[in-house]
Amino acid sequence: MDFLTTAFDAGKELVAGNYITTGLIVAPFAMPNALLEKVFHGLGVALSTVLRQKAGPDAERRIEGYLTGTIDAMTTGLKKGMAEGE
């Protein structure tokens, strides 16, 4: 039980006063999926533009592949883990 209290206190210290981080963590769960998709689409366009200007088209493709693969691996693992719990 002491571990749970310590973990809770650490989480509270991490989030307390940091409203931007809290908003970024909570907002995706509170926003409608269509709006969330539009926001991240805009973020992807902006990121692509910056990467193309700063690192070149080849680097943009490599970074895009890395991010897409990482996000795909996370969501696949989450879906498999939730299916195991059934």
C-alpha positions in Angstrom: 0.0 0.0 0.0 2.9 2.3 0.7 4.1 1.8 -2.9 0.7 3.0 -4.2 0.9 6.1 -2.0 4.4 6.9 -3.3 3.3 6.3 -6.9 0.3 8.5 -6.5 2.4 11.3 -4.9 4.9 11.1 -7.7 2.1 11.3 -10.3 0.6 14.3 -8.5 3.9 16.1 -8.4 4.5 15.5 -12.1 1.1 16.8 -13.2 0.5 19.5 -10.5 0.9 23.0 -12.0 1.6 21.5 -15.5 -1.7 22.2 -17.1 -0.5 21.9 -20.7 0.8 18.3 -20.1 -2.4 17.4 -18.4 -4.5 18.9 -21.2 -2.5 17.0 -23.8 -3.0 13.7 -22.0 -6.7 14.2 -21.3 -7.8 16.0 -24.5 -7.6 13.0 -26.9 -10.0 11.1 -24.6 -12.4 14.0 -24.4 -12.4 15.2 -28.0 -14.6 13.6 -30.7 -12.6 11.3 -33.0 -13.3 13.4 -36.1 -11.9 16.5 -34.4 -8.9 14.6 -33.1 -8.2 13.3 -36.6 -8.3 16.9 -38.0 -6.0 18.2 -35.3 -3.4 15.5 -36.0 -3.8 15.8 -39.7 -2.8 19.5 -39.4 0.1 18.5 -37.1 1.2 16.0 -39.7 1.1 18.6 -42.5 3.1 21.1 -40.4 5.6 18.5 -39.3 6.1 17.3 -42.9 6.7 20.9 -44.1 9.2 21.6 -41.4 11.0 18.3 -42.0 11.1 18.9 -45.8 12.7 22.3 -45.3 15.1 21.4 -42.6 16.2 17.8 -43.4 15.2 17.2 -47.1 12.7 14.9 -48.7 14.7 11.7 -48.0 14.9 12.4 -44.3 11.2 13.2 -44.2 10.3 9.8 -45.6 12.6 8.0 -43.2 11.3 9.9 -40.2 7.7 9.4 -41.4 8.3 5.7 -41.7 9.8 5.5 -38.2 6.9 7.4 -36.6 4.2 5.5 -38.5 5.9 2.1 -37.6 6.2 3.1 -33.9 2.6 4.3 -33.6 1.4 1.2 -35.4 3.4 -1.0 -33.0 1.9 0.7 -30.0 -1.7 0.5 -31.2 -1.2 -3.2 -32.3 0.2 -4.1 -28.9 -2.6 -2.2 -27.1 -5.3 -4.0 -29.1 -3.7 -7.4 -28.6 -3.3 -6.8 -24.9 -6.9 -5.8 -24.6 -8.0 -8.8 -26.5 -6.1 -11.1 -24.2 -8.0 -9.7 -21.2 -11.3 -10.8 -22.6 
